[in-house]
Amino acid sequence: MSFVQIQAVSKTFSKRRLIGKDSYVEALKNVSFSIQEGQTYALVGESGSGKSTLAKIVVGVDDASSGQVIIGNNSISSHMPLQYRRNIQMVFQSPYASLNPRWRVGDLVAEPLKAFKLVNGKQQRRDRVAELLEQVGLQADDAIKYPHQFSGGQRQRISIARALSSSPRFIVCDEPTSALDVSVQAQVLNLLKQLQNDLNLTYLFITHDLAVVKTMAHQIGVLRQGELVEEQPAQALFANPQHSYTQNLLKAAPVLKVK
């Protein structure tokens, strides 16, 4: 049984005009795939292909026009109960934009602990924050610092720690390395792989770069103009891509070494 099921999801946006009839844009067209527990599904496509729209639907920020998303035994929507959201977290593209610069790192990481009432008292909260920071390769003392005191790679580690703080089972990674230097990308990918192995996490990894997910993904889907044009196990897709669009993406992909 698949842990995450995307079932015939479509999303249509209306474009209102002052004169004449409204027009409509199909951002997603009948997209279906599933993710096994503890595995990574990479959704790949160029900008405007619908990847981030699907990410918002999967985490319940937006609703599909048709179709449904099921995670575990729960149907996901923007109206789902708060307790369902604990098991679903997101790591965003920009570690600069996703962290409130006015908050200390400890407060940022502790926010889900407070929201879901996962610990009792300030000392337990401080202990848990310290544990999470060390888990992502930072120091416990970093909790008193502000985001601007860290590099881009370190900020993304803070974002990952915050995502882990609610002990989720499923994490959507929306272009989590695209804003980072190439030298740092592999470090963050290695961290995500290690956390997956240690915590049995399930990932939906969204990217425009096939090279980023070559050694990380178990299954890859290729999204083009809102349609899933190809889906294969990672090794099979890299060895023998079927769709011309996938072939062009592979030709354009740089080489990124991830141990």
CYANA upper distance limits for C-alpha pairs under 8 A (distance plus 0.5 A):
  1 MET  CA     36 GLN  CA      7.92
  2 SER  CA     34 SER  CA      6.51
  2 SER  CA     35 ILE  CA      6.16
  2 SER  CA     36 GLN  CA      5.22
  2 SER  CA     37 GLU  CA      7.20
  3 PHE  CA     34 SER  CA      7.96
  3 PHE  CA     35 ILE  CA      6.46
  3 PHE  CA     36 GLN  CA      5.80
  3 PHE  CA     37 GLU  CA      5.64
  3 PHE  CA     70 ILE  CA      8.49
  3 PHE  CA     71 ILE  CA      6.32
  3 PHE  CA     72 GLY  CA      5.62
  4 VAL  CA     34 SER  CA      5.95
  4 VAL  CA     35 ILE  CA      5.50
  4 VAL  CA     36 GLN  CA      7.31
  4 VAL  CA     37 GLU  CA      8.15
  4 VAL  CA     69 VAL  CA      7.95
  4 VAL  CA     70 ILE  CA      6.34
  4 VAL  CA     71 ILE  CA      5.04
  4 VAL  CA     72 GLY  CA      6.92
  5 GLN  CA     32 SER  CA      8.12
  5 GLN  CA     33 PHE  CA      6.74
  5 GLN  CA     34 SER  CA      4.96
  5 GLN  CA     35 ILE  CA      7.11
  5 GLN  CA     69 VAL  CA      6.23
  5 GLN  CA     70 ILE  CA      5.60
  5 GLN  CA     71 ILE  CA      6.91
  6 ILE  CA     31 VAL  CA      7.55
  6 ILE  CA     32 SER  CA      5.45
  6 ILE  CA     33 PHE  CA      5.72
  6 ILE  CA     34 SER  CA      6.42
  6 ILE  CA     67 GLY  CA      8.41
  6 ILE  CA     68 GLN  CA      6.83
  6 ILE  CA     69 VAL  CA      5.27
  6 ILE  CA     70 ILE  CA      7.18
  7 GLN  CA     30 ASN  CA      8.32
  7 GLN  CA     31 VAL  CA      7.30
  7 GLN  CA     32 SER  CA      5.25
  7 GLN  CA     33 PHE  CA      7.33
  7 GLN  CA     67 GLY  CA      6.03
  7 GLN  CA     68 GLN  CA      5.79
  7 GLN  CA     69 VAL  CA      6.61
  8 ALA  CA     29 LYS  CA      8.27
  8 ALA  CA     30 ASN  CA      4.76
  8 ALA  CA     31 VAL  CA      5.39
  8 ALA  CA     32 SER  CA      5.40
  8 ALA  CA     66 SER  CA      7.77
  8 ALA  CA     67 GLY  CA      5.22
  8 ALA  CA     68 GLN  CA      7.36
  9 VAL  CA     28 LEU  CA      7.42
  9 VAL  CA     29 LYS  CA      7.25
  9 VAL  CA     30 ASN  CA      5.40
  9 VAL  CA     31 VAL  CA      5.43
  9 VAL  CA     32 SER  CA      7.02
  9 VAL  CA     64 ALA  CA      6.70
  9 VAL  CA     65 SER  CA      7.98
  9 VAL  CA     66 SER  CA      6.16
  9 VAL  CA     67 GLY  CA      4.69
  9 VAL  CA     68 GLN  CA      6.42
  9 VAL  CA     69 VAL  CA      8.13
 10 SER  CA     26 GLU  CA      8.04
 10 SER  CA     27 ALA  CA      7.89
 10 SER  CA     28 LEU  CA      5.13
 10 SER  CA     29 LYS  CA      5.13
 10 SER  CA     30 ASN  CA      5.45
 10 SER  CA     31 VAL  CA      7.03
 10 SER  CA     64 ALA  CA      6.42
 10 SER  CA     65 SER  CA      6.12
 10 SER  CA     66 SER  CA      5.75
 10 SER  CA     67 GLY  CA      6.85
 11 LYS  CA     26 GLU  CA      6.50
 11 LYS  CA     27 ALA  CA      6.00
 11 LYS  CA     28 LEU  CA      5.39
 11 LYS  CA     29 LYS  CA      7.34
 11 LYS  CA     64 ALA  CA      5.72
 11 LYS  CA     65 SER  CA      5.22
 11 LYS  CA     66 SER  CA      7.34
 12 THR  CA     24 TYR  CA      7.04
 12 THR  CA     25 VAL  CA      6.04
 12 THR  CA     26 GLU  CA      4.96
 12 THR  CA     27 ALA  CA      6.33
 12 THR  CA     28 LEU  CA      7.57
 12 THR  CA     65 SER  CA      6.69
 13 PHE  CA     24 TYR  CA      6.10
 13 PHE  CA     25 VAL  CA      5.65
 13 PHE  CA     26 GLU  CA      6.97
 13 PHE  CA     27 ALA  CA      7.65
 14 SER  CA     22 ASP  CA      7.22
 14 SER  CA     23 SER  CA      6.33
 14 SER  CA     24 TYR  CA      4.88
 14 SER  CA     25 VAL  CA      6.79
 15 LYS  CA     22 ASP  CA      6.25
 15 LYS  CA     23 SER  CA      5.62
 15 LYS  CA     24 TYR  CA      6.25
 15 LYS  CA     25 VAL  CA      7.94
 16 ARG  CA     21 LYS  CA      8.14
 16 ARG  CA     22 ASP  CA      5.23
 16 ARG  CA     23 SER  CA      7.07
 17 ARG  CA     21 LYS  CA      7.07
 17 ARG  CA     22 ASP  CA      6.00
 17 ARG  CA     23 SER  CA      8.14
 26 GLU  CA    226 GLY  CA      7.59
 27 ALA  CA     49 SER  CA      7.90
 27 ALA  CA     50 GLY  CA      5.96
 27 ALA  CA     53 THR  CA      7.81
 27 ALA  CA    225 GLN  CA      7.57
 27 ALA  CA    226 GLY  CA      5.66
 28 LEU  CA     50 GLY  CA      6.50
 28 LEU  CA     53 THR  CA      8.32
 28 LEU  CA     54 LEU  CA      7.99
 28 LEU  CA    225 GLN  CA      8.00
 28 LEU  CA    226 GLY  CA      4.50
 28 LEU  CA    227 GLU  CA      6.77
 29 LYS  CA    226 GLY  CA      5.90
 29 LYS  CA    227 GLU  CA      5.85
 30 ASN  CA     67 GLY  CA      8.02
 30 ASN  CA    227 GLU  CA      7.58
 31 VAL  CA    226 GLY  CA      8.26
 31 VAL  CA    227 GLU  CA      6.80
 31 VAL  CA    228 LEU  CA      6.51
 32 SER  CA    228 LEU  CA      8.26
 35 ILE  CA     39 GLN  CA      7.27
 35 ILE  CA     40 THR  CA      7.70
 35 ILE  CA     41 TYR  CA      6.65
 35 ILE  CA    202 THR  CA      8.17
 35 ILE  CA    204 LEU  CA      8.45
 36 GLN  CA     40 THR  CA      8.50
 36 GLN  CA    202 THR  CA      7.96
 37 GLU  CA    200 ASN  CA      8.07
 37 GLU  CA    201 LEU  CA      7.79
 37 GLU  CA    202 THR  CA      5.98
 38 GLY  CA    196 GLN  CA      7.34
 38 GLY  CA    197 ASN  CA      8.31
 38 GLY  CA    200 ASN  CA      5.32
 38 GLY  CA    201 LEU  CA      5.45
 38 GLY  CA    202 THR  CA      4.94
 38 GLY  CA    203 TYR  CA      8.07
 39 GLN  CA    196 GLN  CA      8.49
 39 GLN  CA    201 LEU  CA      7.70
 39 GLN  CA    202 THR  CA      5.62
 39 GLN  CA    203 TYR  CA      6.87
 39 GLN  CA    217 ALA  CA      8.01
 39 GLN  CA    218 HIS  CA      6.72
 40 THR  CA    202 THR  CA      6.47
 40 THR  CA    203 TYR  CA      5.10
 40 THR  CA    204 LEU  CA      6.42
 40 THR  CA    205 PHE  CA      7.25
 40 THR  CA    216 MET  CA      7.53
 40 THR  CA    217 ALA  CA      5.40
 40 THR  CA    218 HIS  CA      5.92
 40 THR  CA    219 GLN  CA      7.16
 41 TYR  CA    203 TYR  CA      6.75
 41 TYR  CA    204 LEU  CA      5.52
 41 TYR  CA    205 PHE  CA      6.53
 41 TYR  CA    217 ALA  CA      6.23
 41 TYR  CA    218 HIS  CA      6.62
 41 TYR  CA    219 GLN  CA      5.42
 41 TYR  CA    220 ILE  CA      6.18
 41 TYR  CA    221 GLY  CA      7.93
 42 ALA  CA    204 LEU  CA      6.44
 42 ALA  CA    205 PHE  CA      5.06
 42 ALA  CA    206 ILE  CA      6.28
 42 ALA  CA    207 THR  CA      7.82
 42 ALA  CA    213 VAL  CA      7.25
 42 ALA  CA    217 ALA  CA      6.23
 42 ALA  CA    218 HIS  CA      8.30
 42 ALA  CA    219 GLN  CA      6.81
 42 ALA  CA    220 ILE  CA      5.20
 42 ALA  CA    221 GLY  CA      6.71
 43 LEU  CA     51 LYS  CA      7.51
 43 LEU  CA    204 LEU  CA      7.68
 43 LEU  CA    205 PHE  CA      6.60
 43 LEU  CA    206 ILE  CA      5.36
 43 LEU  CA    207 THR  CA      6.91
 43 LEU  CA    220 ILE  CA      6.47
 43 LEU  CA    221 GLY  CA      5.42
 43 LEU  CA    222 VAL  CA      6.42
 43 LEU  CA    223 LEU  CA      7.28
 44 VAL  CA     51 LYS  CA      8.03
 44 VAL  CA    206 ILE  CA      6.58
 44 VAL  CA    207 THR  CA      5.65
 44 VAL  CA    208 HIS  CA      5.70
 44 VAL  CA    209 ASP  CA      7.30
 44 VAL  CA    210 LEU  CA      7.14
 44 VAL  CA    220 ILE  CA      7.75
 44 VAL  CA    221 GLY  CA      6.70
 44 VAL  CA    222 VAL  CA      5.38
 44 VAL  CA    223 LEU  CA      6.43
 45 GLY  CA     49 SER  CA      6.33
 45 GLY  CA     51 LYS  CA      7.57
 45 GLY  CA    207 THR  CA      7.26
 45 GLY  CA    208 HIS  CA      5.34
 45 GLY  CA    209 ASP  CA      8.13
 45 GLY  CA    222 VAL  CA      6.33
 45 GLY  CA    223 LEU  CA      5.50
 45 GLY  CA    224 ARG  CA      6.49
 46 GLU  CA    208 HIS  CA      5.60
 46 GLU  CA    223 LEU  CA      8.49
 46 GLU  CA    224 ARG  CA      7.81
 47 SER  CA    208 HIS  CA      7.48
 48 GLY  CA    225 GLN  CA      7.43
 49 SER  CA    223 LEU  CA      6.55
 49 SER  CA    224 ARG  CA      5.56
 49 SER  CA    225 GLN  CA      4.91
 49 SER  CA    226 GLY  CA      5.78
 49 SER  CA    227 GLU  CA      8.43
 50 GLY  CA     54 LEU  CA      6.76
 50 GLY  CA    223 LEU  CA      7.81
 50 GLY  CA    224 ARG  CA      8.24
 50 GLY  CA    225 GLN  CA      7.15
 50 GLY  CA    226 GLY  CA      5.59
 51 LYS  CA     55 ALA  CA      6.82
 51 LYS  CA    206 ILE  CA      7.07
 51 LYS  CA    207 THR  CA      8.43
 51 LYS  CA    223 LEU  CA      7.74
 51 LYS  CA    226 GLY  CA      8.40
 52 SER  CA     56 LYS  CA      6.80
 52 SER  CA    174 ASP  CA      7.50
 52 SER  CA    206 ILE  CA      8.15
 53 THR  CA     57 ILE  CA      7.02
 54 LEU  CA     58 VAL  CA      6.63
 55 ALA  CA     59 VAL  CA      6.88
 55 ALA  CA    172 VAL  CA      7.43
 55 ALA  CA    174 ASP  CA      7.75
 55 ALA  CA    206 ILE  CA      8.44
 56 LYS  CA     60 GLY  CA      6.64
 56 LYS  CA     61 VAL  CA      5.50
 56 LYS  CA     62 ASP  CA      5.94
 57 ILE  CA     61 VAL  CA      6.38
 57 ILE  CA     62 ASP  CA      5.25
 57 ILE  CA     63 ASP  CA      5.85
 57 ILE  CA     64 ALA  CA      6.72
 57 ILE  CA     69 VAL  CA      8.32
 57 ILE  CA     76 ILE  CA      8.44
 57 ILE  CA     77 SER  CA      7.70
 58 VAL  CA     69 VAL  CA      6.79
 58 VAL  CA     76 ILE  CA      7.37
 58 VAL  CA     77 SER  CA      8.46
 59 VAL  CA     76 ILE  CA      7.69
 59 VAL  CA     77 SER  CA      8.28
 59 VAL  CA     85 ARG  CA      8.35
 59 VAL  CA     88 ILE  CA      6.90
 59 VAL  CA     89 GLN  CA      7.72
 59 VAL  CA     90 MET  CA      8.10
 59 VAL  CA    172 VAL  CA      8.10
 60 GLY  CA     76 ILE  CA      6.25
 60 GLY  CA     77 SER  CA      5.08
 60 GLY  CA     78 SER  CA      4.98
 60 GLY  CA     79 HIS  CA      8.16
 60 GLY  CA     80 MET  CA      8.02
 61 VAL  CA     77 SER  CA      7.87
 61 VAL  CA     78 SER  CA      5.84
 62 ASP  CA     77 SER  CA      7.53
 62 ASP  CA     78 SER  CA      6.23
 63 ASP  CA     77 SER  CA      6.23
 63 ASP  CA     78 SER  CA      6.63
 64 ALA  CA     68 GLN  CA      7.47
 68 GLN  CA     75 SER  CA      7.57
 68 GLN  CA     76 ILE  CA      7.83
 69 VAL  CA     75 SER  CA      6.35
 69 VAL  CA     76 ILE  CA      5.98
 69 VAL  CA     77 SER  CA      8.37
 70 ILE  CA     74 ASN  CA      5.93
 70 ILE  CA     75 SER  CA      4.98
 70 ILE  CA     76 ILE  CA      6.39
 71 ILE  CA     75 SER  CA      7.04
 71 ILE  CA     76 ILE  CA      7.50
 74 ASN  CA     84 TYR  CA      8.07
 75 SER  CA     80 MET  CA      8.35
 76 ILE  CA     80 MET  CA      6.77
 80 MET  CA     84 TYR  CA      7.27
 80 MET  CA     85 ARG  CA      8.28
 81 PRO  CA     85 ARG  CA      7.81
 82 LEU  CA     86 ARG  CA      7.73
 83 GLN  CA    116 PHE  CA      7.92
 84 TYR  CA     88 ILE  CA      7.93
 85 ARG  CA     89 GLN  CA      7.87
 86 ARG  CA    116 PHE  CA      7.54
 86 ARG  CA    166 SER  CA      6.20
 86 ARG  CA    167 SER  CA      7.81
 86 ARG  CA    168 PRO  CA      6.47
 87 ASN  CA    166 SER  CA      7.68
 87 ASN  CA    167 SER  CA      7.30
 87 ASN  CA    168 PRO  CA      4.36
 87 ASN  CA    169 ARG  CA      5.63
 87 ASN  CA    170 PHE  CA      6.57
 88 ILE  CA    168 PRO  CA      6.09
 88 ILE  CA    169 ARG  CA      7.12
 88 ILE  CA    170 PHE  CA      5.59
 88 ILE  CA    171 ILE  CA      6.29
 88 ILE  CA    172 VAL  CA      8.24
 89 GLN  CA    163 ALA  CA      6.01
 89 GLN  CA    164 LEU  CA      8.25
 89 GLN  CA    168 PRO  CA      6.96
 89 GLN  CA    170 PHE  CA      7.05
 89 GLN  CA    171 ILE  CA      5.34
 89 GLN  CA    172 VAL  CA      6.87
 90 MET  CA    163 ALA  CA      6.80
 90 MET  CA    171 ILE  CA      5.84
 90 MET  CA    172 VAL  CA      5.17
 90 MET  CA    173 CYS  CA      6.35
 90 MET  CA    174 ASP  CA      7.87
 91 VAL  CA    159 SER  CA      6.82
 91 VAL  CA    160 ILE  CA      6.77
 91 VAL  CA    163 ALA  CA      7.15
 91 VAL  CA    171 ILE  CA      7.75
 91 VAL  CA    172 VAL  CA      6.78
 91 VAL  CA    173 CYS  CA      5.32
 91 VAL  CA    174 ASP  CA      6.68
 91 VAL  CA    176 PRO  CA      6.83
 92 PHE  CA     98 SER  CA      7.13
 92 PHE  CA    159 SER  CA      8.35
 92 PHE  CA    173 CYS  CA      6.85
 92 PHE  CA    174 ASP  CA      5.70
 92 PHE  CA    175 GLU  CA      7.27
 92 PHE  CA    176 PRO  CA      6.25
 93 GLN  CA    173 CYS  CA      8.29
 93 GLN  CA    174 ASP  CA      6.00
 93 GLN  CA    175 GLU  CA      5.23
 93 GLN  CA    176 PRO  CA      5.01
 93 GLN  CA    177 THR  CA      7.30
 93 GLN  CA    178 SER  CA      7.16
 93 GLN  CA    179 ALA  CA      7.10
 94 SER  CA     98 SER  CA      6.66
 94 SER  CA    156 GLN  CA      8.33
 94 SER  CA    176 PRO  CA      7.58
 94 SER  CA    178 SER  CA      8.47
 94 SER  CA    179 ALA  CA      6.36
 95 PRO  CA     99 LEU  CA      6.86
 95 PRO  CA    152 GLY  CA      6.94
 95 PRO  CA    155 ARG  CA      5.92
 95 PRO  CA    156 GLN  CA      5.55
 95 PRO  CA    159 SER  CA      7.26
 95 PRO  CA    179 ALA  CA      8.32
 96 TYR  CA    147 PRO  CA      8.47
 96 TYR  CA    152 GLY  CA      7.68
 96 TYR  CA    155 ARG  CA      7.70
 98 SER  CA    159 SER  CA      8.15
 99 LEU  CA    108 LEU  CA      7.88
 99 LEU  CA    147 PRO  CA      7.44
 99 LEU  CA    155 ARG  CA      8.49
 99 LEU  CA    159 SER  CA      7.84
100 ASN  CA    108 LEU  CA      8.16
100 ASN  CA    147 PRO  CA      8.18
101 PRO  CA    146 TYR  CA      7.06
101 PRO  CA    147 PRO  CA      6.24
101 PRO  CA    148 HIS  CA      7.29
102 ARG  CA    146 TYR  CA      7.76
103 TRP  CA    107 ASP  CA      6.75
103 TRP  CA    108 LEU  CA      6.93
103 TRP  CA    146 TYR  CA      6.92
103 TRP  CA    147 PRO  CA      8.32
104 ARG  CA    108 LEU  CA      6.93
104 ARG  CA    143 ALA  CA      7.07
104 ARG  CA    144 ILE  CA      6.24
104 ARG  CA    145 LYS  CA      5.97
104 ARG  CA    146 TYR  CA      5.14
104 ARG  CA    147 PRO  CA      7.58
105 VAL  CA    109 VAL  CA      6.73
105 VAL  CA    142 ASP  CA      7.40
105 VAL  CA    143 ALA  CA      5.28
105 VAL  CA    144 ILE  CA      6.77
105 VAL  CA    145 LYS  CA      6.36
105 VAL  CA    146 TYR  CA      6.18
105 VAL  CA    147 PRO  CA      7.00
105 VAL  CA    158 ILE  CA      7.82
106 GLY  CA    110 ALA  CA      6.49
106 GLY  CA    126 ARG  CA      8.05
106 GLY  CA    129 VAL  CA      6.78
106 GLY  CA    142 ASP  CA      8.12
106 GLY  CA    143 ALA  CA      4.54
106 GLY  CA    144 ILE  CA      6.67
106 GLY  CA    145 LYS  CA      8.37
107 ASP  CA    111 GLU  CA      6.53
107 ASP  CA    143 ALA  CA      8.13
108 LEU  CA    162 ARG  CA      7.19
109 VAL  CA    113 LEU  CA      8.38
109 VAL  CA    129 VAL  CA      6.80
109 VAL  CA    158 ILE  CA      7.74
109 VAL  CA    159 SER  CA      8.27
109 VAL  CA    161 ALA  CA      6.82
109 VAL  CA    162 ARG  CA      4.74
109 VAL  CA    163 ALA  CA      8.41
109 VAL  CA    165 SER  CA      7.14
110 ALA  CA    114 LYS  CA      6.93
110 ALA  CA    125 ARG  CA      7.24
110 ALA  CA    129 VAL  CA      6.72
110 ALA  CA    162 ARG  CA      7.64
110 ALA  CA    165 SER  CA      7.56
111 GLU  CA    115 ALA  CA      6.70
111 GLU  CA    162 ARG  CA      8.25
112 PRO  CA    116 PHE  CA      6.46
112 PRO  CA    117 LYS  CA      8.48
112 PRO  CA    162 ARG  CA      7.78
112 PRO  CA    165 SER  CA      6.72
112 PRO  CA    166 SER  CA      6.22
113 LEU  CA    117 LYS  CA      6.17
113 LEU  CA    118 LEU  CA      5.61
113 LEU  CA    119 VAL  CA      6.95
113 LEU  CA    125 ARG  CA      7.83
113 LEU  CA    165 SER  CA      6.79
113 LEU  CA    166 SER  CA      6.60
114 LYS  CA    118 LEU  CA      7.22
114 LYS  CA    119 VAL  CA      8.00
116 PHE  CA    166 SER  CA      7.78
118 LEU  CA    166 SER  CA      7.94
119 VAL  CA    124 GLN  CA      6.59
119 VAL  CA    125 ARG  CA      6.57
120 ASN  CA    124 GLN  CA      6.62
120 ASN  CA    125 ARG  CA      7.65
121 GLY  CA    125 ARG  CA      6.89
122 LYS  CA    126 ARG  CA      6.60
123 GLN  CA    127 ASP  CA      6.62
124 GLN  CA    128 ARG  CA      6.60
125 ARG  CA    129 VAL  CA      6.64
126 ARG  CA    130 ALA  CA      6.67
127 ASP  CA    131 GLU  CA      6.74
128 ARG  CA    132 LEU  CA      6.73
129 VAL  CA    133 LEU  CA      6.69
129 VAL  CA    140 ALA  CA      8.05
129 VAL  CA    143 ALA  CA      7.97
129 VAL  CA    165 SER  CA      8.24
130 ALA  CA    134 GLU  CA      6.76
130 ALA  CA    139 GLN  CA      7.83
130 ALA  CA    140 ALA  CA      4.88
130 ALA  CA    141 ASP  CA      8.11
130 ALA  CA    143 ALA  CA      7.73
131 GLU  CA    135 GLN  CA      6.60
131 GLU  CA    140 ALA  CA      7.70
132 LEU  CA    136 VAL  CA      7.07
132 LEU  CA    161 ALA  CA      6.01
132 LEU  CA    162 ARG  CA      8.46
132 LEU  CA    164 LEU  CA      7.89
132 LEU  CA    165 SER  CA      7.44
133 LEU  CA    137 GLY  CA      7.04
133 LEU  CA    138 LEU  CA      5.58
133 LEU  CA    139 GLN  CA      6.51
133 LEU  CA    140 ALA  CA      6.47
133 LEU  CA    142 ASP  CA      8.25
133 LEU  CA    143 ALA  CA      8.36
133 LEU  CA    158 ILE  CA      7.55
133 LEU  CA    161 ALA  CA      6.55
134 GLU  CA    138 LEU  CA      5.43
134 GLU  CA    139 GLN  CA      5.92
134 GLU  CA    140 ALA  CA      6.74
135 GLN  CA    161 ALA  CA      8.14
136 VAL  CA    157 ARG  CA      6.35
136 VAL  CA    158 ILE  CA      8.10
136 VAL  CA    160 ILE  CA      7.81
136 VAL  CA    161 ALA  CA      6.83
136 VAL  CA    191 LEU  CA      7.47
137 GLY  CA    157 ARG  CA      8.02
138 LEU  CA    142 ASP  CA      7.49
138 LEU  CA    154 GLN  CA      8.17
138 LEU  CA    157 ARG  CA      8.22
139 GLN  CA    143 ALA  CA      8.40
141 ASP  CA    145 LYS  CA      8.40
145 LYS  CA    149 GLN  CA      7.25
146 TYR  CA    150 PHE  CA      8.29
147 PRO  CA    155 ARG  CA      7.04
150 PHE  CA    154 GLN  CA      6.20
150 PHE  CA    155 ARG  CA      6.50
151 SER  CA    155 ARG  CA      6.63
152 GLY  CA    156 GLN  CA      6.82
152 GLY  CA    179 ALA  CA      8.40
152 GLY  CA    180 LEU  CA      6.72
153 GLY  CA    157 ARG  CA      6.90
153 GLY  CA    180 LEU  CA      6.93
153 GLY  CA    184 VAL  CA      6.59
153 GLY  CA    185 GLN  CA      8.25
153 GLY  CA    188 VAL  CA      7.65
154 GLN  CA    158 ILE  CA      6.88
155 ARG  CA    159 SER  CA      6.82
156 GLN  CA    160 ILE  CA      6.71
156 GLN  CA    176 PRO  CA      8.07
156 GLN  CA    188 VAL  CA      8.33
157 ARG  CA    161 ALA  CA      6.67
157 ARG  CA    188 VAL  CA      7.90
158 ILE  CA    162 ARG  CA      6.72
159 SER  CA    163 ALA  CA      6.76
160 ILE  CA    164 LEU  CA      6.70
161 ALA  CA    165 SER  CA      6.72
162 ARG  CA    166 SER  CA      8.37
163 ALA  CA    167 SER  CA      8.47
163 ALA  CA    168 PRO  CA      8.10
163 ALA  CA    171 ILE  CA      8.17
164 LEU  CA    168 PRO  CA      6.78
168 PRO  CA    201 LEU  CA      8.17
169 ARG  CA    200 ASN  CA      7.95
169 ARG  CA    201 LEU  CA      5.80
169 ARG  CA    202 THR  CA      6.68
170 PHE  CA    201 LEU  CA      6.40
170 PHE  CA    202 THR  CA      5.23
170 PHE  CA    203 TYR  CA      6.36
170 PHE  CA    204 LEU  CA      8.38
171 ILE  CA    201 LEU  CA      7.80
171 ILE  CA    202 THR  CA      6.84
171 ILE  CA    203 TYR  CA      5.56
171 ILE  CA    204 LEU  CA      7.00
172 VAL  CA    203 TYR  CA      6.26
172 VAL  CA    204 LEU  CA      5.27
172 VAL  CA    205 PHE  CA      6.56
172 VAL  CA    206 ILE  CA      8.10
173 CYS  CA    203 TYR  CA      7.47
173 CYS  CA    204 LEU  CA      6.61
173 CYS  CA    205 PHE  CA      5.27
173 CYS  CA    206 ILE  CA      6.49
174 ASP  CA    205 PHE  CA      6.75
174 ASP  CA    206 ILE  CA      5.33
174 ASP  CA    207 THR  CA      7.24
175 GLU  CA    205 PHE  CA      7.83
175 GLU  CA    206 ILE  CA      5.96
175 GLU  CA    207 THR  CA      5.37
175 GLU  CA    208 HIS  CA      8.11
177 THR  CA    185 GLN  CA      5.94
177 THR  CA    188 VAL  CA      7.74
177 THR  CA    189 LEU  CA      8.34
178 SER  CA    185 GLN  CA      8.35
178 SER  CA    207 THR  CA      8.45
180 LEU  CA    184 VAL  CA      6.78
180 LEU  CA    185 GLN  CA      6.58
181 ASP  CA    185 GLN  CA      6.83
182 VAL  CA    186 ALA  CA      7.81
182 VAL  CA    256 LEU  CA      8.39
183 SER  CA    187 GLN  CA      8.22
184 VAL  CA    188 VAL  CA      7.06
185 GLN  CA    189 LEU  CA      6.75
186 ALA  CA    190 ASN  CA      6.53
186 ALA  CA    256 LEU  CA      7.81
186 ALA  CA    257 LYS  CA      7.30
186 ALA  CA    258 VAL  CA      5.83
187 GLN  CA    191 LEU  CA      6.74
187 GLN  CA    258 VAL  CA      8.40
188 VAL  CA    192 LEU  CA      6.79
189 LEU  CA    193 LYS  CA      6.73
189 LEU  CA    216 MET  CA      8.19
189 LEU  CA    258 VAL  CA      7.85
190 ASN  CA    194 GLN  CA      6.65
190 ASN  CA    258 VAL  CA      7.31
190 ASN  CA    259 LYS  CA      7.67
191 LEU  CA    195 LEU  CA      6.65
192 LEU  CA    196 GLN  CA      6.64
193 LYS  CA    197 ASN  CA      6.84
193 LYS  CA    216 MET  CA      7.36
194 GLN  CA    198 ASP  CA      6.65
195 LEU  CA    199 LEU  CA      6.27
195 LEU  CA    200 ASN  CA      8.16
195 LEU  CA    201 LEU  CA      7.74
196 GLN  CA    200 ASN  CA      5.57
196 GLN  CA    201 LEU  CA      5.08
196 GLN  CA    202 THR  CA      7.57
197 ASN  CA    201 LEU  CA      7.78
205 PHE  CA    217 ALA  CA      8.48
207 THR  CA    212 VAL  CA      8.20
209 ASP  CA    213 VAL  CA      8.04
209 ASP  CA    249 LEU  CA      8.14
209 ASP  CA    253 ALA  CA      6.70
210 LEU  CA    214 LYS  CA      6.76
210 LEU  CA    249 LEU  CA      7.52
210 LEU  CA    250 LEU  CA      7.07
210 LEU  CA    253 ALA  CA      6.68
211 ALA  CA    250 LEU  CA      8.29
211 ALA  CA    253 ALA  CA      6.11
211 ALA  CA    254 PRO  CA      6.77
211 ALA  CA    255 VAL  CA      6.63
211 ALA  CA    256 LEU  CA      6.46
212 VAL  CA    216 MET  CA      8.31
212 VAL  CA    256 LEU  CA      7.02
213 VAL  CA    217 ALA  CA      5.89
214 LYS  CA    234 ALA  CA      7.34
214 LYS  CA    235 GLN  CA      8.45
214 LYS  CA    238 PHE  CA      8.28
215 THR  CA    258 VAL  CA      7.39
217 ALA  CA    234 ALA  CA      6.58
218 HIS  CA    233 PRO  CA      6.40
218 HIS  CA    234 ALA  CA      5.93
219 GLN  CA    231 GLU  CA      7.87
219 GLN  CA    232 GLN  CA      6.41
219 GLN  CA    233 PRO  CA      4.77
219 GLN  CA    234 ALA  CA      5.52
220 ILE  CA    231 GLU  CA      6.18
220 ILE  CA    232 GLN  CA      6.15
220 ILE  CA    233 PRO  CA      6.55
220 ILE  CA    234 ALA  CA      6.10
220 ILE  CA    237 LEU  CA      7.96
221 GLY  CA    228 LEU  CA      7.08
221 GLY  CA    229 VAL  CA      8.20
221 GLY  CA    230 GLU  CA      6.27
221 GLY  CA    231 GLU  CA      4.81
221 GLY  CA    232 GLN  CA      7.22
222 VAL  CA    228 LEU  CA      6.12
222 VAL  CA    229 VAL  CA      6.29
222 VAL  CA    230 GLU  CA      5.70
222 VAL  CA    231 GLU  CA      6.82
222 VAL  CA    246 THR  CA      7.36
223 LEU  CA    227 GLU  CA      5.92
223 LEU  CA    228 LEU  CA      5.00
223 LEU  CA    229 VAL  CA      6.50
223 LEU  CA    230 GLU  CA      8.02
224 ARG  CA    228 LEU  CA      6.89
224 ARG  CA    229 VAL  CA      7.00
224 ARG  CA    245 TYR  CA      8.41
229 VAL  CA    243 HIS  CA      7.57
230 GLU  CA    242 GLN  CA      7.72
230 GLU  CA    243 HIS  CA      6.99
230 GLU  CA    246 THR  CA      8.09
231 GLU  CA    237 LEU  CA      8.27
232 GLN  CA    236 ALA  CA      6.73
232 GLN  CA    237 LEU  CA      5.95
233 PRO  CA    237 LEU  CA      6.66
234 ALA  CA    238 PHE  CA      6.86
235 GLN  CA    239 ALA  CA      6.60
236 ALA  CA    240 ASN  CA      6.31
236 ALA  CA    241 PRO  CA      7.89
237 LEU  CA    241 PRO  CA      5.26
237 LEU  CA    242 GLN  CA      8.12
238 PHE  CA    250 LEU  CA      8.20
241 PRO  CA    246 THR  CA      6.63
241 PRO  CA    247 GLN  CA      6.38
242 GLN  CA    246 THR  CA      7.63
242 GLN  CA    247 GLN  CA      7.88
243 HIS  CA    247 GLN  CA      6.87
244 SER  CA    248 ASN  CA      6.76
245 TYR  CA    249 LEU  CA      6.82
246 THR  CA    250 LEU  CA      6.75
247 GLN  CA    251 LYS  CA      6.82
248 ASN  CA    252 ALA  CA      6.80
249 LEU  CA    253 ALA  CA      6.70
